[in-house]
Amino acid sequence: MKPHEGHAIDRPPWDCVHCKGTLHLNRLGGIATVTTATTPHAEIATPAGDNRTRTVLDHGFVTLIDTLGGDLTVVNSARVSFGKRKTELDDKDAKLINYLAKHQHWSPFRHVQLQFHCKVPEFVARQWYKHVVGIAYSEGASIDHAWNEVSMRYVNASEFDLYVPNGFRQQSDDNKQASLNEWVDDPQGLLRQAYVDHCRKALTLYQKLVESGVAREQARGVLPLNIYTEFYWTASLQALVNFIQLRTHPGAQYEIRLFAEALQQLIEPVVPMSYHALLGQAPA
């Protein structure tokens, strides 16, 4: 099944109020219950009065916790080579920032650091962390990330949220790792109900194991990959833009693209010149 005729081609069908409803997974007393919504949840939203947070998917979020530096930091990190220091930005500094980005002089951009608190489905977190590890061993990159995540050895996961998508994408026939911008036909919601039922059973089994004295580090083995996890991530501006470039690509999984877009919305106001220079774009 495809999106309706007036649907934007780059917008997933389950992100449209005209296409289809959704199932949300909530928990009461640790047991999953299903409620039906007539319209899908907003995929990325800004909570009222909180410009430093973006809610993503049904229970996820990205919050900008702290920042170190800005566009002037990049400029002064570069100009120190000549014993210079600026207190205000001007047109020459914009040209310098563009020059640094164009010629891949990355170190000045690494002096800008941003810290985020993220809540994402487990499968998104694993893709995210593989990126963090991967660039540490790639050419031209440096280890300029810090990552600390909630531990299911320490915490009882019975009350953790579970991600239930607004619909199921079809598997691509010619790309083993990709999905299509078309959904699986499920007019009665039977597949989604089976998905939710499986999650409920997994949570119930987890609770039973923990209540029976099984160590949390073993009981967590029955939990599904759509369970939400949380982590703090600190990274340099250059590392963040690298992540955004790769994870907003159409070939990246839809869910992680949303989190990358949320990061983009939070980073751009902090360092607009440097951010657009690293992306090779002119500021809006």
Secondary structure, 3 states (H helix, E strand, C coil): CCCCCCCCCCCCHHHCCCCCCEEEEEEECCEEEEEEECCCCCCEECCCCCCCEEEECCCEEEEEEEEECCHHHHHHHHHHHHCCCCCCCCHHHHHHHHHHHHCCCCHHHHHCEEEEEEEEEHHHHHHHHHHHHHHHCCCCCCCCEEEEECCCCCCCHHHCCECCCCCCEEECCCCCCCEEEEECCCCCCHHHHHHHHHHHHHHHHHHHHHHCCCCHHHHHHHCCCCEEEEEEEEEEHHHHHHHHHHHCCCCCCHHHHHHHHHHHHHHCCCCHHHHHHHHCCCCC
